[in-house]
Amino acid sequence: MTPAFEVRTTAHFDRDFRGLLRQHRELVSRYARIIGILQTDPYNRTFSHPIKKLEGVAAGNGQYRIRAGRFRFRYDIEETVVYLKTCELRREGTYR
């Protein structure tokens, strides 16, 4: 079965990903899981994934965020293409 959405990465995402990958090898397995989710349900219509639409963020700036452990992936959706914008590591003091 062909996935409903195509997932592409930006140059900024690639830089972020490579930087995090040097210190966090578990990122590979989490990334593979995230790609599978985004290919089938990037809008989270099933409400079964840790996806959130960010308020006050314009299209093109990573309107959606998906969590994978301590990692956060921000992405945009244009028709049937999902563009991964950033990959970040959530630190302990992020939300304090």
Secondary structure, DSSP 8 states (H G I E B T S, - for coil): ---SSEEEE-HHHHHHHHHHHHH-TTHHHHHHHHHHHHHH-TT-TTS-S-EEE-TT--TTS--EEEEETTEEEEEEEETTEEEEEEEEE--TTTT-
